[in-house]
Amino acid sequence: MQVTAKVTIENSTYDEWYNFFLSYAGRRADFIQNEKVEKISSNEAKVSFEIIDLEGLTQLSASKDIVDKEAEMGITTEIV
C-alpha cells in the first residue's frame, strides 16, 4: 500500500526531526520500502513510502521511545 504523509513539527525543526527519523530507519525498513522524505519548510516534511507490513509498522509507531520523542518535538502526522 502506497502512503504519503505530511509531517508537521511544532516544537522543533525539520533538521532535528529528520535526524530523529533517521535514527530508527533500520527498524522501519522491516515494514516499509521505497521511502522518500521531502523538506517542505523548516517545520514541515512530506514522507512517501510503500507499506509491506502494516501490523509491524503500527507496532513500531506506537513504541514508547518514538511516541515520547514525537510528543516532545510536537510532531503530528497526517495521511494525505
N, C-alpha and C positions, 0 to 999 in steps of 0.2 A: 504494500500500500504506500503510495507516494504522499508525502506530507510536506507542507510549507507552514512555518510558524513565524510569527512576529514576536520578538523578544523586546520588552521594554525594561529599561534599567533605571530605577528611580533614585537609589542611594549609592550609586557607584558610577563608573564609566564603562564604556564599551571595552576598553583595553583590559580593565580589571576583570570584567565579566568573561571576556574571551580567554584570558589566562586561566580562570577557574574552569571554564568549559573544556579547555584543552586538557586540564588535569585529570579528567575522567574519560577521555576519548577512547582509551583502550577498553574500558568497561562498556561503553556504548557500542563499540564495534561488534560485540556479540549479538546485538539486537537490531542494528541498522546497517545500511550500506549507502554508498554514493552521497555522503554528507557534504553539503556546501554551505558555508557561512558567508554572509554579505553584510558589511557595515553600512547601515542606513544613515546614522548620525552618531554623535558621541553618547547617546542614550538609547539607541535602537539598533536591532540587528534582524536579519532575515535568515532563517535556517531551513534548508530543504534537505530531505533525506527519504530513503525508502525503508519502511519497517519490515523486518524479516521475522521478528519475534515480539509481538505486541505485549504478551504477558510479561516477558522478561524486561522489556523496556519500561512497562508500567511499574514493576517492582523496583527497578533501578531509580526511576524518577521519584519514587516515594521513600528512598533510603534517607535516613536521618541526616547524614552529612550533607547531602545535596539539598534537602528541604531547608535545613538550618542556614546554609550559606546563601541560598536564594532569598530567604526571608531577610537576612542581614543586608543583602545588596538591593533589596526591593525589586526583585525580578518578577515580572508577570509574563506569561506566555499565552499567546492567542493563536489557535489554528486558523489559518486563512485559506 
